[in-house]
Amino acid sequence: MSRQLTDQLIADLNSRLPDNTTGTITPAVLRSVITDAIQSLRPAFATMWGNHSAAPKSVTLNSSTWTIINASGMWPNVGRSDPTELDYDTASGSFLVKFGGHVHGQQGKMSFIGPNARTLQVSIGYNGIAVGPTQTINCDGKAMSIADDLIWLPPANAQLQFLAKWDTGANAAISITHIEVGAELFTTRNL
């Protein structure tokens, strides 16, 4: 029993469930075919998250380039459905695209404390390039939250990321108290 692409599922149905004139379709064969179909039809997902309220993670941002939200120990919690379809890389803070050009969803949200009188921007992106809408929030030195998401068709081998930068001004850090990022591949079953 395993996940399979749509064409393989159809071929298996035709070969494992022939016309039952000889009694070859047993309950075990039928259970196996149905289990394969159920496992194959769920979307692939990967998630990384961390609650750092006891020891916030510092990330220094600038205003000229997007920075991947990542730091040592940022991602103590991870999960995925199938690394051959969509995987995570905690060292880079990225999700790894295995099926380029197919529909993926990305989400990122974080709670943080930023310096006073600075405007933080976040976006969904890949390989350090923002591709999603830019969300902005005016920092006031207090705890706040921001989120962004996007449904799109990233290229093969893209590293999907949650990105941030300052609207203007010098480099400055944010202190992240909680962060959750995720990605989902919606269309592999149609390959």
Backbone as CSV, one residue per row, in Angstrom:
resi,resn,N_x,N_y,N_z,CA_x,CA_y,CA_z,C_x,C_y,C_z
1,MET,0.845,-1.175,0.000,0.000,0.000,0.000,0.891,1.238,0.000
2,SER,0.641,2.111,-0.980,1.486,3.294,-1.089,0.767,4.385,-1.856
3,ARG,1.321,5.602,-1.739,0.810,6.719,-2.522,1.261,6.541,-3.957
4,GLN,0.378,6.881,-4.878,0.680,6.729,-6.297,0.105,7.894,-7.075
5,LEU,0.697,8.161,-8.241,0.162,9.179,-9.125,-1.118,8.660,-9.776
6,THR,-1.915,9.573,-10.298,-3.231,9.224,-10.824,-3.173,8.135,-11.896
7,ASP,-2.255,8.252,-12.855,-2.168,7.243,-13.916,-1.849,5.866,-13.350
8,GLN,-0.990,5.818,-12.329,-0.654,4.527,-11.716,-1.842,3.966,-10.951
9,LEU,-2.602,4.823,-10.275,-3.802,4.358,-9.577,-4.789,3.716,-10.550
10,ILE,-5.001,4.371,-11.676,-5.941,3.829,-12.681,-5.430,2.508,-13.234
11,ALA,-4.134,2.420,-13.516,-3.570,1.160,-14.015,-3.717,0.054,-12.975
12,ASP,-3.478,0.377,-11.716,-3.627,-0.625,-10.652,-5.075,-1.077,-10.503
13,LEU,-6.003,-0.132,-10.589,-7.418,-0.521,-10.513,-7.772,-1.499,-11.628
14,ASN,-7.295,-1.212,-12.834,-7.603,-2.088,-13.968,-6.943,-3.453,-13.833
15,SER,-5.721,-3.526,-13.291,-5.038,-4.819,-13.206,-5.417,-5.598,-11.948
16,ARG,-5.657,-4.907,-10.844,-5.941,-5.606,-9.585,-7.412,-5.892,-9.380
17,LEU,-8.265,-5.199,-10.132,-9.709,-5.441,-10.024,-10.284,-5.799,-11.393
18,PRO,-9.886,-6.953,-11.932,-10.429,-7.359,-13.229,-11.886,-7.810,-13.080
19,ASP,-12.527,-8.078,-14.196,-13.872,-8.649,-14.103,-13.761,-9.894,-13.222
20,ASN,-14.636,-9.986,-12.258,-14.499,-11.015,-11.235,-15.138,-12.347,-11.657
21,THR,-14.783,-12.812,-12.827,-15.347,-14.082,-13.303,-14.626,-15.292,-12.716
22,THR,-13.417,-15.072,-12.177,-12.652,-16.206,-11.621,-12.493,-16.103,-10.115
23,GLY,-13.097,-15.135,-9.486,-13.020,-15.012,-8.032,-11.687,-14.475,-7.527
24,THR,-11.002,-13.726,-8.363,-9.679,-13.229,-7.962,-9.733,-11.953,-7.124
25,ILE,-10.886,-11.319,-7.067,-11.000,-10.106,-6.256,-11.417,-10.519,-4.851
26,THR,-10.453,-10.426,-3.946,-10.696,-10.800,-2.560,-10.889,-9.548,-1.719
27,PRO,-11.419,-9.686,-0.515,-11.512,-8.523,0.374,-10.154,-7.868,0.616
28,ALA,-9.088,-8.651,0.731,-7.749,-8.090,0.956,-7.302,-7.241,-0.236
29,VAL,-7.533,-7.712,-1.464,-7.167,-6.947,-2.652,-7.972,-5.653,-2.701
30,LEU,-9.254,-5.742,-2.441,-10.109,-4.552,-2.467,-9.679,-3.540,-1.393
31,ARG,-9.385,-4.015,-0.188,-8.897,-3.108,0.863,-7.613,-2.417,0.441
32,SER,-6.712,-3.169,-0.162,-5.439,-2.610,-0.597,-5.635,-1.522,-1.648
33,VAL,-6.483,-1.770,-2.623,-6.747,-0.792,-3.683,-7.383,0.472,-3.104
34,ILE,-8.348,0.303,-2.223,-9.016,1.464,-1.632,-8.048,2.254,-0.750
35,THR,-7.205,1.563,0.016,-6.214,2.244,0.857,-5.244,3.051,0.011
36,ASP,-4.747,2.473,-1.086,-3.855,3.209,-1.987,-4.532,4.474,-2.502
37,ALA,-5.794,4.364,-2.884,-6.517,5.527,-3.420,-6.668,6.610,-2.358
38,ILE,-7.021,6.218,-1.143,-7.184,7.210,-0.070,-5.860,7.902,0.222
39,GLN,-4.774,7.123,0.342,-3.471,7.722,0.622,-3.014,8.631,-0.515
40,SER,-3.359,8.295,-1.731,-2.885,9.042,-2.893,-3.643,10.332,-3.128
41,LEU,-4.840,10.444,-2.629,-5.657,11.613,-2.938,-5.471,12.767,-1.967
42,ARG,-4.765,12.568,-0.876,-4.543,13.684,0.043,-3.426,14.575,-0.480
43,PRO,-3.534,15.886,-0.271,-2.459,16.771,-0.700,-1.194,16.534,0.122
44,ALA,-0.055,16.855,-0.444,1.205,16.794,0.293,1.369,18.097,1.064
45,PHE,1.890,18.012,2.293,2.094,19.213,3.087,3.414,19.115,3.839
46,ALA,3.923,20.259,4.247,5.084,20.349,5.125,4.907,21.584,5.999
47,THR,5.260,21.468,7.270,5.131,22.590,8.195,6.353,22.672,9.101
48,MET,6.642,23.889,9.548,7.678,24.137,10.548,7.129,25.210,11.482
49,TRP,7.355,25.068,12.789,6.875,26.082,13.701,7.693,26.059,14.988
50,GLY,7.605,27.158,15.711,8.317,27.244,16.969,7.698,28.264,17.896
51,ASN,7.560,27.882,19.163,7.124,28.804,20.203,8.380,29.232,20.952
52,HIS,8.754,30.495,20.784,9.983,31.008,21.372,9.698,32.103,22.397
53,SER,8.522,32.048,23.022,8.170,33.104,23.971,9.119,33.127,25.167
54,ALA,9.672,31.979,25.567,10.611,31.949,26.687,11.988,32.481,26.286
55,ALA,12.366,32.287,25.027,13.674,32.746,24.534,13.509,33.188,23.089
56,PRO,13.078,34.439,22.856,12.825,34.907,21.488,14.039,34.764,20.576
57,LYS,13.746,34.508,19.298,14.783,34.376,18.269,14.941,35.710,17.564
58,SER,16.161,36.184,17.483,16.448,37.472,16.860,16.814,37.273,15.392
59,VAL,16.207,38.087,14.518,16.530,38.090,13.089,16.758,39.547,12.685
60,THR,17.943,39.833,12.155,18.263,41.187,11.712,17.826,41.370,10.269
61,LEU,17.102,42.446,10.013,16.560,42.751,8.691,17.164,44.049,8.177
62,ASN,17.144,44.221,6.863,17.551,45.495,6.266,16.422,45.985,5.369
63,SER,16.605,47.107,4.728,15.547,47.652,3.877,15.835,47.482,2.389
64,SER,17.000,46.957,2.040,17.339,46.846,0.616,17.048,45.471,0.029
65,THR,17.087,44.418,0.842,16.832,43.063,0.325,15.939,42.300,1.297
66,TRP,15.252,41.318,0.771,14.420,40.451,1.597,15.304,39.482,2.361
67,THR,14.946,39.229,3.610,15.656,38.281,4.460,14.744,37.101,4.746
68,ILE,15.284,35.884,4.625,14.523,34.682,4.973,14.377,34.647,6.488
69,ILE,13.163,34.470,6.965,12.943,34.371,8.411,13.486,33.019,8.857
70,ASN,14.647,33.067,9.520,15.318,31.855,9.945,16.383,32.235,10.962
71,ALA,16.646,31.368,11.896,17.711,31.550,12.883,18.004,30.181,13.468
72,SER,19.124,30.040,14.109,19.485,28.779,14.739,18.409,28.382,15.749
73,GLY,17.911,27.173,15.633,16.880,26.686,16.544,15.493,27.228,16.286
74,MET,15.280,27.888,15.152,13.984,28.503,14.851,12.867,27.465,14.717
75,TRP,13.203,26.272,14.221,12.175,25.301,13.842,12.268,24.009,14.669
76,PRO,11.901,24.039,15.951,11.970,22.811,16.746,10.860,21.808,16.414
77,ASN,9.831,22.258,15.734,8.701,21.382,15.401,8.516,21.350,13.887
78,VAL,8.457,20.162,13.338,8.288,19.998,11.899,7.331,18.857,11.627
79,GLY,6.739,18.860,10.444,5.873,17.767,10.020,5.734,17.794,8.513
80,ARG,5.528,16.631,7.939,5.328,16.549,6.494,4.594,15.258,6.184
81,SER,3.946,15.244,5.042,3.213,14.046,4.642,4.041,13.129,3.764
82,ASP,4.869,13.692,2.868,5.641,12.863,1.950,6.828,13.662,1.423
83,PRO,8.052,13.362,1.888,9.213,14.151,1.469,9.553,14.016,-0.007
84,THR,9.009,13.024,-0.700,9.275,12.916,-2.139,8.433,13.902,-2.934
85,GLU,7.426,14.505,-2.301,6.552,15.458,-2.980,6.758,16.890,-2.501
86,LEU,7.028,17.062,-1.210,7.252,18.387,-0.632,7.997,18.173,0.674
87,ASP,9.138,18.838,0.833,9.964,18.611,2.007,10.331,19.943,2.650
88,TYR,10.883,19.890,3.846,11.345,21.085,4.538,12.849,20.986,4.762
89,ASP,13.478,22.145,4.960,14.896,22.223,5.294,15.019,23.219,6.435
90,THR,15.168,22.716,7.661,15.208,23.598,8.820,16.465,24.462,8.840
91,ALA,17.551,24.008,8.210,18.789,24.795,8.193,18.615,26.092,7.406
92,SER,17.823,26.044,6.333,17.638,27.244,5.509,16.281,27.918,5.749
93,GLY,15.402,27.286,6.527,14.064,27.842,6.740,13.217,27.793,5.485
94,SER,13.386,26.720,4.696,12.732,26.630,3.379,11.944,25.338,3.221
95,PHE,10.984,25.399,2.307,10.301,24.196,1.827,10.818,23.908,0.430
96,LEU,11.021,22.643,0.109,11.662,22.254,-1.136,10.623,21.729,-2.128
97,VAL,10.487,22.412,-3.266,9.508,22.051,-4.286,10.030,20.869,-5.099
98,LYS,9.226,19.835,-5.199,9.594,18.652,-5.978,8.851,18.610,-7.315
99,PHE,7.675,19.234,-7.385,6.864,19.248,-8.599,6.656,20.702,-9.027
100,GLY,7.601,21.232,-9.793,7.505,22.609,-10.250,6.362,22.802,-11.221
101,GLY,5.779,23.991,-11.199,4.705,24.327,-12.112,3.346,23.795,-11.705
102,HIS,3.241,23.235,-10.504,1.959,22.755,-9.993,1.534,23.614,-8.813
103,VAL,0.253,23.626,-8.516,-0.315,24.545,-7.536,0.172,24.217,-6.122
104,HIS,0.772,25.215,-5.497,1.217,25.138,-4.112,0.565,26.271,-3.328
105,GLY,0.329,26.041,-2.080,-0.096,27.091,-1.163,0.997,27.288,-0.129
106,GLN,1.264,28.521,0.231,2.255,28.847,1.255,1.626,29.771,2.280
107,GLN,2.007,29.577,3.538,1.536,30.440,4.607,2.698,30.751,5.537
108,GLY,2.654,31.914,6.129,3.623,32.286,7.152,2.982,33.261,8.108
109,LYS,3.199,33.042,9.388,2.723,34.008,10.373,3.663,33.980,11.564
110,MET,3.820,35.143,12.172,4.710,35.221,13.318,4.253,36.305,14.286
111,SER,4.583,36.066,15.546,4.422,37.066,16.597,5.822,37.538,16.947
112,PHE,5.972,38.826,17.141,7.315,39.387,17.313,7.249,40.724,18.031
113,ILE,8.419,41.200,18.403,8.582,42.558,18.926,9.608,43.242,18.032
114,GLY,9.234,44.405,17.500,10.129,45.172,16.635,10.425,46.524,17.252
115,PRO,11.385,47.231,16.717,11.730,48.549,17.263,10.619,49.566,16.995
116,ASN,10.646,50.644,17.761,9.665,51.716,17.578,9.835,52.394,16.225
117,ALA,8.728,52.850,15.675,8.696,53.715,14.485,9.374,53.092,13.273
118,ARG,9.210,51.798,13.080,9.715,51.114,11.883,8.553,50.378,11.235
119,THR,8.558,50.299,9.909,7.515,49.595,9.178,8.090,48.290,8.656
120,LEU,7.548,47.180,9.156,7.981,45.847,8.750,7.149,45.383,7.560
121,GLN,7.807,44.755,6.600,7.127,44.152,5.456,7.412,42.650,5.469
122,VAL,6.403,41.834,5.161,6.609,40.393,4.990,5.976,39.965,3.682
123,SER,6.494,38.872,3.123,5.958,38.330,1.884,6.305,36.851,1.792
124,ILE,5.568,36.148,0.993,5.875,34.769,0.622,6.824,34.837,-0.571
125,GLY,7.788,33.937,-0.618,8.716,33.975,-1.739,9.454,32.670,-1.924
126,TYR,10.391,32.707,-2.858,11.242,31.540,-3.092,12.639,32.020,-3.451
127,ASN,13.637,31.259,-3.000,15.042,31.572,-3.265,15.371,33.025,-2.938
128,GLY,14.742,33.555,-1.887,14.999,34.923,-1.452,14.279,36.010,-2.228
129,ILE,13.397,35.631,-3.161,12.667,36.589,-3.995,11.204,36.624,-3.556
130,ALA,10.704,37.785,-3.213,9.297,37.921,-2.823,8.411,37.774,-4.061
131,VAL,7.379,36.943,-3.963,6.437,36.784,-5.078,4.994,37.013,-4.638
132,GLY,4.746,36.980,-3.354,3.385,37.169,-2.866,3.075,38.628,-2.607
133,PRO,1.870,38.902,-2.166,1.545,40.264,-1.771,2.387,40.640,-0.554
134,THR,2.691,41.914,-0.420,3.472,42.385,0.719,2.525,42.879,1.800
135,GLN,2.671,42.317,2.984,1.910,42.773,4.143,2.812,43.712,4.941
136,THR,2.255,44.763,5.518,3.060,45.711,6.296,2.428,45.940,7.663
137,ILE,3.298,46.271,8.628,2.820,46.598,9.965,3.778,47.619,10.565
138,ASN,3.239,48.617,11.240,4.046,49.636,11.904,4.424,49.130,13.287
139,CYS,5.702,48.957,13.513,6.197,48.459,14.796,6.168,49.577,15.834
140,ASP,5.884,49.202,17.073,5.842,50.197,18.138,6.547,49.707,19.401
141,GLY,7.436,48.723,19.262,8.163,48.223,20.413,7.375,47.281,21.294
142,LYS,6.167,46.919,20.856,5.309,46.015,21.626,5.079,44.733,20.834
143,ALA,4.551,43.723,21.498,4.248,42.455,20.842,3.168,42.656,19.790
144,MET,3.403,42.096,18.608,2.433,42.178,17.525,2.559,40.949,16.636
145,SER,1.633,40.789,15.710,1.634,39.631,14.812,1.397,40.082,13.382
146,ILE,1.910,39.277,12.443,1.710,39.542,11.021,1.665,38.202,10.292
147,ALA,0.942,38.151,9.181,0.803,36.908,8.422,0.691,37.220,6.938
148,ASP,0.998,36.227,6.120,0.851,36.343,4.666,0.626,34.944,4.108
149,ASP,-0.015,34.873,2.965,-0.183,33.582,2.297,-0.331,33.797,0.799
150,LEU,-0.140,32.706,0.051,-0.179,32.785,-1.406,-0.461,31.403,-1.970
151,ILE,-1.257,31.346,-3.025,-1.441,30.126,-3.807,-0.859,30.417,-5.176
152,TRP,0.114,29.581,-5.610,0.805,29.867,-6.863,1.472,28.623,-7.413
153,LEU,2.202,28.773,-8.528,2.856,27.661,-9.214,4.368,27.898,-9.228
154,PRO,5.086,27.506,-8.171,6.522,27.757,-8.128,7.286,26.869,-9.103
155,PRO,8.485,27.291,-9.507,9.290,26.465,-10.405,9.884,25.259,-9.678
156,ALA,10.317,24.268,-10.452,10.958,23.078,-9.883,12.192,23.482,-9.091
157,ASN,12.432,22.795,-8.011,13.591,22.992,-7.131,13.602,24.331,-6.401
158,ALA,12.489,25.054,-6.430,12.404,26.306,-5.679,12.442,26.007,-4.180
159,GLN,13.001,26.931,-3.428,12.962,26.871,-1.979,11.971,27.930,-1.510
160,LEU,10.812,27.473,-1.039,9.745,28.378,-0.617,10.056,28.913,0.775
161,GLN,9.837,30.236,0.976,10.258,30.866,2.220,9.282,31.957,2.674
162,PHE,9.411,32.324,3.950,8.713,33.460,4.543,9.767,34.550,4.679
163,LEU,9.547,35.697,4.047,10.558,36.749,3.927,10.114,38.021,4.648
164,ALA,11.109,38.817,5.057,10.800,40.092,5.710,11.880,41.111,5.402
165,LYS,11.519,42.386,5.518,12.478,43.495,5.415,11.824,44.743,5.985
166,TRP,12.649,45.761,6.202,12.143,47.056,6.640,11.751,47.879,5.417
167,ASP,10.749,48.718,5.589,10.322,49.604,4.512,11.456,50.580,4.146
168,THR,12.078,51.174,5.132,13.214,52.097,4.945,14.101,52.017,6.177
169,GLY,15.267,52.606,6.071,16.113,52.754,7.247,17.218,51.730,7.377
170,ALA,17.948,51.853,8.479,19.109,51.009,8.756,18.692,49.617,9.216
171,ASN,19.674,48.726,9.257,19.439,47.372,9.756,18.932,47.427,11.193
172,ALA,18.012,46.536,11.506,17.497,46.409,12.868,16.901,45.015,13.014
173,ALA,16.873,44.530,14.239,16.398,43.173,14.503,14.959,43.166,14.987
174,ILE,14.301,42.046,14.743,13.026,41.745,15.373,13.271,40.550,16.291
175,SER,12.477,40.440,17.346,12.548,39.309,18.274,11.289,38.476,18.096
176,ILE,11.451,37.295,17.550,10.308,36.433,17.222,9.961,35.567,18.425
177,THR,8.693,35.665,18.850,8.229,34.874,19.988,7.447,33.637,19.561
178,HIS,6.890,33.656,18.372,6.165,32.499,17.851,6.156,32.590,16.330
179,ILE,6.352,31.462,15.668,6.344,31.471,14.203,5.786,30.158,13.693
180,GLU,5.021,30.249,12.599,4.465,29.079,11.925,4.559,29.314,10.425
181,VAL,5.141,28.385,9.705,5.168,28.458,8.249,4.755,27.101,7.701
182,GLY,4.124,27.119,6.543,3.672,25.870,5.946,3.573,25.985,4.440
183,ALA,3.578,24.841,3.814,3.384,24.764,2.367,2.576,23.513,2.068
184,GLU,1.825,23.578,0.981,1.000,22.441,0.576,1.043,22.330,-0.932
185,LEU,1.173,21.109,-1.408,1.130,20.818,-2.837,-0.237,20.234,-3.125
186,PHE,-1.013,20.918,-3.946,-2.399,20.530,-4.162,-2.592,19.551,-5.316
187,THR,-1.685,19.498,-6.292,-2.030,18.858,-7.562,-1.230,17.633,-7.971
188,THR,-0.405,17.055,-7.124,0.410,15.922,-7.590,-0.429,14.742,-8.020
189,ARG,-1.561,14.570,-7.444,-2.382,13.400,-7.800,-2.869,13.475,-9.242
190,ASN,-2.771,14.657,-9.852,-3.239,14.794,-11.236,-2.129,14.587,-12.259
191,LEU,-0.914,14.268,-11.816,0.197,14.109,-12.743,0.054,12.830,-13.545
